[in-house]
Amino acid sequence: MDYVKEDDTVVVRLDPGEQVLDSLASVRDEFDIEHGFLTGIGAVDSVTLGHYDVDDQEYLEEEFTGQFEVTSFLGNIGPDKIHTHIQVGTRDFETLGGHCSGARVSGTFEVVIHLGETPLTHHLDERTGLDVFDI
């Protein structure tokens, strides 16, 4: 992994075999990031997708393995949580997407973190069972 901080932006490049969320947590800790939104693209060979069932208040998760192009990676990063969604494309040009609970880089993975000013801490929303922004 390589990264550089430029003013209010952190640019990150992950290498094959690295875990995306663990790597982003390391960058967060290195720069004490409390507020940021991120975008990224790349390639992964393993991804765990989640779908939140509001009625049951639980995530349904499934792991997928293969060669995937990351067509979209979006989320936010704060002191207590990294919350991301991912869309991946298959060799047959079909897509899968959802909450990203994990992903392993197969080729490269490039992420840009845009820092903000409002700390992105979370609290439990009793109505939905979700951790939401505490703003």
VOPA-252437 format. One record per residue: residue in one letter; y, x, z of N, C-alpha, C, CB in turn. Coordinates in pm, whole numbers, padded with zeros to 5 digits, always signed. Atoms other than C-alpha are relative to their C-alpha. Glycine has a CB too. Layout:
REM VOPA-252437
aYXZYXZYXZYXZ/...
***
This chain:
REM VOPA-252437
m-00117+00085+00000+00000+00000+00000+00123+00089+00000+00000-00096+00122/d-00131-00063-00001+00350+00112-00081+00104-00109+00012+00023+00087-00128/y-00107+00097-00015+00673-00062+00011+00132+00071+00018-00027-00095+00118/v-00135-00054-00016+01047-00009+00015+00092-00115+00041+00050+00069-00130/k-00098+00100-00043+01331-00194+00188+00133+00034-00065+00012-00005+00156/e-00131-00015+00065+01654-00247-00005+00089-00113+00050-00013-00003-00157/d-00090+00101-00056+01929-00430+00187-00080-00115+00061+00097-00053-00109/d+00068+00117-00056+01786-00781+00243-00127-00035-00076+00094-00119-00001/t+00123+00021+00077+01472-00736+00030-00101+00110+00032+00031-00002-00152/v+00108-00097-00013+01136-00568+00085-00093-00020-00119-00078-00017+00138/v+00090+00003+00116+00927-00484-00223-00131+00068+00042+00064+00070-00127/v+00131-00047-00047+00553-00437-00158-00097+00005-00118-00055-00091+00113/r+00110-00007+00096+00267-00316-00380-00128+00029+00076+00025+00108-00109/l+00130-00016-00066-00088-00360-00254-00100+00057-00100-00051-00134+00058/d+00099-00068+00083-00386-00167-00386-00138-00065+00014-00008+00149+00037/p+00134+00060-00004-00749-00260-00460-00067+00015+00136-00087+00063-00107/g+00073+00002-00125-00951-00357-00155+00082-00042+00120-00057+00133+00025/e-00084+00036-00114-00654-00437+00066+00002-00151+00020+00143+00053-00020/q-00012+00141-00036-00632-00768+00248+00148-00037-00003-00064-00029+00141/v-00141+00035+00023-00309-00942+00147+00071-00035+00130+00010-00116-00098/l-00071+00046-00119-00220-01116+00473+00007+00107+00108-00068-00124+00057/d-00004-00110-00097-00314-00820+00694+00105+00103-00039-00138+00067+00011/s-00098-00097+00049-00103-00590+00478+00142-00051+00021-00023+00029-00148/l-00133+00057-00021+00195-00826+00492+00036-00002+00149+00007-00141-00057/a-00024-00005-00144+00158-00843+00872+00043+00142+00041-00126-00043+00078/s-00039-00138-00028+00182-00462+00881+00144+00027-00043-00094+00098-00070/v-00137-00016+00047+00501-00470+00674+00096-00074+00092+00015-00052-00146/r-00084+00077-00093+00643-00743+00899+00024+00078+00128-00067-00136+00032/d-00012-00074-00125+00573-00533+01206+00083+00128-00019-00138+00035+00054/e-00074-00124+00028+00712-00214+01046+00151-00024-00002-00045+00059-00134/f-00142+00027+00015+01048-00377+00970+00052-00108+00096+00028-00044-00142/d-00039+00105-00094+01056-00632+01256+00057-00123-00072+00104+00054+00099/i-00046+00115+00079+01087-00917+01004-00018-00127+00082-00078-00011-00135/e+00003+00127-00072+01175-01243+01177+00029-00119-00090+00100+00004+00113/h-00042+00108+00088+01286-01442+00874-00003+00045-00144+00140-00049+00038/g+00007-00036+00140+01183-01415+00515-00084-00098-00080-00056+00139-00016/f+00080+00077+00095+01051-01597+00213-00054+00097-00101+00084-00114-00068/l+00064-00097+00088+00809-01427-00021-00057-00065-00125-00109+00073+00074/t+00063+00039+00126+00682-01450-00375-00083+00118-00048+00108-00042-00109/g+00082-00108+00049+00413-01253-00551-00091-00040-00114-00081+00054+00111/i+00099+00016+00106+00169-01206-00835-00100+00115+00014+00067-00002-00144/g+00097-00108-00005-00140-00992-00888-00137-00046-00041-00005+00059+00138/a+00139+00032+00030-00516-01004-00902-00083+00017+00127-00055+00090-00115/v+00087-00004-00118-00778-01078-00635-00144-00028-00042+00047-00104+00107/d+00141+00029+00028-01156-01087-00621-00062-00087+00108-00078+00130-00013/s+00043+00091-00104-01181-01300-00309+00123-00071+00053-00076+00076+00115/v-00111+00077-00053-00958-01580-00188-00056-00116+00081+00093-00051-00113/t+00037+00114-00083-00993-01834+00092+00113-00101-00007-00031+00042+00148/l-00099+00107+00018-00814-02159+00014-00020-00107+00106-00009-00061-00141/g+00006+00108-00096-00729-02430+00258+00075-00122-00049+00054+00044+00133/h-00068+00127+00027-00631-02793+00228+00010-00071+00134-00077-00088-00108/y-00019+00062-00130-00480-02966+00529-00018-00150-00010+00138+00033+00056/d+00024+00144-00009-00610-03313+00611+00086-00053+00115-00153-00032+00022/v-00094+00048-00101-00321-03483+00794-00066-00101+00092+00124-00062-00066/d+00065+00102-00083-00537-03773+00916-00090+00064+00107-00083-00094-00088/d+00090-00066-00094-00797-03544+01076+00066+00118+00072-00125+00048-00072/q-00076-00113-00054-00536-03275+01157-00084+00127+00006+00052-00034+00139/e+00076-00123+00009-00754-02991+01036+00002+00052-00143-00145-00022+00046/y+00010-00064+00131-00776-02742+00751-00145-00002-00045+00054+00144+00005/l+00129-00014+00064-01071-02765+00516+00012+00127-00085-00040-00129-00088/e-00011-00128+00069-01136-02414+00383-00125+00030-00081+00025+00111+00098/e+00111-00046+00083-01348-02262+00111+00036+00136-00057-00032-00102-00114/e-00021-00132+00058-01389-01902-00003-00053+00002-00143-00070+00110+00086/f+00037-00015+00139-01403-01821-00374-00003+00149-00032+00098-00077-00094/t+00007-00139+00042-01516-01490-00524-00011+00005-00151-00120+00073+00066/g-00002-00018+00144-01476-01360-00878+00125+00078-00037-00004-00137-00074/q-00121-00067+00046-01198-01214-01087+00107-00105-00025-00028+00084-00130/f-00106+00100+00009-00878-01414-01042+00136+00066-00024+00005-00083+00128/e-00140-00035+00016-00525-01373-01170+00079-00085+00098+00049-00021-00148/v-00087+00075-00090-00271-01470-00906+00121-00043-00081+00042+00085+00126/t-00110+00052+00081-00033-01693-01098+00119-00041+00084-00047-00117-00083/s-00109+00034-00090+00173-01788-00794-00043+00029+00143+00041-00148-00016/f+00021-00028-00141+00197-01667-00435+00135-00021+00067-00057+00146+00024/l-00127+00038-00063+00466-01825-00218-00020-00017+00149+00056-00130-00062/g+00013+00026-00143+00537-01845+00150+00119+00045+00079-00121+00066+00052/n-00103-00048-00091+00739-01754+00452-00064+00092+00104+00073-00119+00069/i+00048-00101-00093+00713-01478+00707+00097+00005+00116-00013+00139-00069/g-00081-00004-00121+00836-01482+01064-00071+00079+00107+00032-00141+00049/p+00058-00084-00104+00765-01313+01394-00135-00051+00052+00096+00009+00114/d+00122+00055-00055+00482-01549+01486-00099-00051-00104+00034-00112+00092/k+00088+00060+00099+00333-01653+01154+00036+00047-00141+00005-00153+00009/i-00018-00017+00144+00284-01574+00787-00070-00120-00063-00059+00139-00054/h+00054+00123+00058+00236-01899+00594+00014+00009-00151+00072-00128+00057/t-00004-00017+00145+00141-01872+00227-00088-00102-00072-00044+00141-00037/h+00080+00080+00093+00013-02080-00061-00022+00087-00122+00071-00136-00036/i+00037-00083+00114-00159-01931-00362-00062-00086-00109-00098+00111+00044/q+00067+00060+00115-00261-02037-00711-00063+00114-00078+00099-00085-00090/v+00070-00104+00076-00523-01834-00896-00061-00062-00125-00110+00066+00088/g+00059+00041+00126-00650-01854-01252-00133+00069-00022+00094+00028-00116/t+00133-00054+00028-01012-01805-01358-00006+00055-00142-00109-00109+00019/r+00021-00051+00136-01151-01638-01670+00000-00112-00104-00132+00077-00008/d+00001+00116+00089-01184-01989-01818+00136-00069-00004-00107-00100+00044/f-00137+00051-00001-00809-02045-01764+00014-00131+00079+00048-00021-00141/e-00014+00110-00095-00868-02301-01492+00068+00056+00124-00140-00066+00036/t-00070-00048-00119-00668-02285-01170-00055-00064+00127+00149-00027-00013/l+00033+00046-00135-00742-02321-00801+00122+00032+00085-00132+00069+00056/g-00115-00031-00084-00479-02341-00534-00005-00072+00133+00126-00034-00071/g-00012+00062-00131-00392-02426-00179+00059+00097+00100-00134-00050+00049/h-00042-00088-00108-00305-02275+00155-00084+00127-00009-00017-00069+00141/c+00072-00128+00008-00397-01904+00150-00033+00047+00141+00085+00107-00076/s+00046-00050-00129-00605-01808+00452-00047+00144-00009-00112-00087+00054/g+00042-00138+00019-00707-01475+00303-00018+00029-00148-00129+00029+00075/a+00020-00043+00138-00724-01277-00020-00017+00152+00000+00120-00043-00093/r+00023-00144+00015-00855-00932-00121+00043+00044-00139-00149+00036+00026/v-00055-00050+00126-00676-00735-00392-00111+00064-00083+00113+00102+00026/s+00097-00064+00090-00885-00640-00696+00067+00100-00093-00073-00105-00081/g-00072-00090+00090-00624-00477-00919+00126+00051+00067+00034-00070-00132/t-00124-00026-00071-00277-00487-00776+00054-00132+00051+00104+00073-00090/f-00062+00121-00052-00068-00734-00582+00143+00039+00034-00077-00058+00126/e-00140-00035-00016+00311-00727-00593+00074-00115+00067+00065+00033-00137/v-00067+00101-00081+00521-00912-00336+00145+00042+00023-00073-00023+00135/v-00139-00021-00036+00895-00945-00285+00031-00092+00118+00096-00027-00121/i-00039+00076-00118+01016-01055+00059+00153-00003+00005-00060+00063+00131/h-00144+00018-00010+01370-01197+00071+00033-00037+00144+00052-00110-00100/l-00031+00019-00141+01509-01167+00422+00117-00097+00016+00033+00134+00067/g-00105+00095-00031+01727-01436+00576+00059+00028+00136-00052-00142-00008/e-00065-00018-00130+01920-01488+00897-00057-00089+00110+00147-00027-00013/t+00054+00092-00100+01741-01777+01071-00142+00041+00036+00004-00146-00052/p+00137-00036-00040+01436-01666+01274-00097-00115-00032-00005+00035+00151/l+00098+00101+00040+01131-01850+01140-00114-00006+00101-00054+00030-00141/t+00103+00024-00100+00946-01929+01460-00049-00144-00016+00055+00026+00144/h+00065+00129+00020+00718-02230+01482-00029-00070+00132-00130+00017-00078/h+00047+00079-00113+00630-02510+01720-00094-00109-00054+00120-00063+00080/l+00097+00100+00041+00355-02772+01713+00068-00136-00016-00115-00010+00102/d-00046+00136+00027+00450-03105+01554-00115-00094+00036+00045-00019-00152/e+00106+00089-00050+00246-03363+01746-00041-00104-00103+00047-00069+00127/r+00031+00105+00098+00267-03618+01461-00101+00047-00104+00127-00046-00071/t+00085-00050+00107+00096-03395+01206-00105+00102+00045+00084+00061-00105/g+00089-00105-00045-00078-03129+01412+00029+00134-00062-00141-00037-00028/l-00037-00123+00069+00102-02860+01211+00100+00080+00079+00056-00031-00138/d-00106-00086-00050+00303-02561+01325+00114-00006-00102-00052+00149+00022/v-00114+00015+00090+00648-02627+01175+00116+00087+00050+00044-00150-00010/f-00118-00080-00037+00978-02437+01174+00066-00058+00124+00102+00005-00117/d-00074+00038-00120+01156-02449+01508+00148+00026-00026-00051+00079+00127/i-00142-00016+00035+01508-02498+01371+00082-00117+00049+00017+00016-00152/
***
